[in-house]
Amino acid sequence: MKKELIEQKKKILRRISVTEYRELLAFVEKVYLADYELKILLARKCSNLFFALLELTREEDGARVRRLYDEKFSGKVKPIIISDRALPYYAKNIQNGEIHRLLIADDVIIHGRTIYQLYKQIEELARENNIIVDVFSFAENENDVLKETCIQNAIVDKLVSIHAWRAIVDTIIDVLYLSGRPYTSYVPNIVLKSASVPGQAVKRFLQKEKVCTLHNQTHAQLNLYSYAWIDPKSWKFALFQSMRFYLNEDLGLYIIAPMVSLMPVSGNSLFTYKEILSEFIQKDYKEKMSEFNEELVYRVIVYVISALWSRYFLFVKSLRRKKLTLAARFWIRISCSS
């Protein structure tokens, strides 16, 4: 096992027991090895938990899970794993009958409403095709879950009381932070070494600017610190633009999560954004961004604009570079012309 994974494991075991650690890895293993063409992990906790622990899961016990995966899917098309926020990207594949077996996975089923809404979306997309949809969950509230079949038939690792599921949720969020993974979904993030030139620039920015410190005693004991900053400057196309900063002192990392909240937009405006941002959107995404898939269009636009904002922030607000990247120059262009 690589040194980085050993350090990650040590940090996680400062917060949870070996038994809890093994249980979480067993859940990730079950999802990872399950034979479905498309696996949808609910954002934000489940999708981030899966990818935070995936390499540990693969490499524990002498890389047992990695070998099992390679053997199981050798010579086969490997499963696609996405968060539910990416479902619009695969909507046509489901509609066209290209997906026959689909898995929904969540960390904790509290009432099951989110899973049920997602299940109904998939059912509507696949109404003319036969598709198997199963549900996995790490834990489920033993009371007050929906009586819908998809929830009742969910494959659950453990049934827990209301107090227990709240503790599990807190544990999972802490595991994310200890693993150096932000608790975000469809916005981009940047990971910087705190000793690097950009990392030191961020440190100076946090010391100089009026940022909000998000106090959490448990996180402070684990050398984890969170900050939030909203740009006081107003852009015409945005309600606001903000930055979340997560400092993991033990890992020596800053994780930056930018977010631009757009002004309300109509369908026509969405496609104007698409054309303006065209050079920053991958070809396969552009091809699927149509009037029949406005949710995907909106999510891609928010993601791209937030990414541009982060580049502008790093090069102009923090590093104060005169020679700008293409992305930073582009941000200035769209903000001035909006």
Secondary structure, DSSP 8 states (H G I E B T S, - for coil): --HHHHHHHHHHHTTS-HHHHHHHHHHHHHHHH---SEEEE-TTHHHHHHHHHHHHHHHHHHHHHHHHHHHHTTTS---EEEEGGGGGGGHHHHHTT---EEEEEEEEESSSHHHHHHHHHHHHHTTTS--EEEEEEEEEESSS----HHHHT-EEEEEE-HHHHHHHHHHHHHHHHHTT--S-SSS--EEEETTSHHHHHHHHHHHHS--EEE--HHHHHTTEEEEEEE-SS--TTEEEEEEEEEEETTTTEEEEEEEEEE----HHHHHHHHHHTGGGS-HHHHHH-STT-HHHHHHHHHHHHHHHHHHHIIIIIIS--SS--HHHHHHHHHHHH-
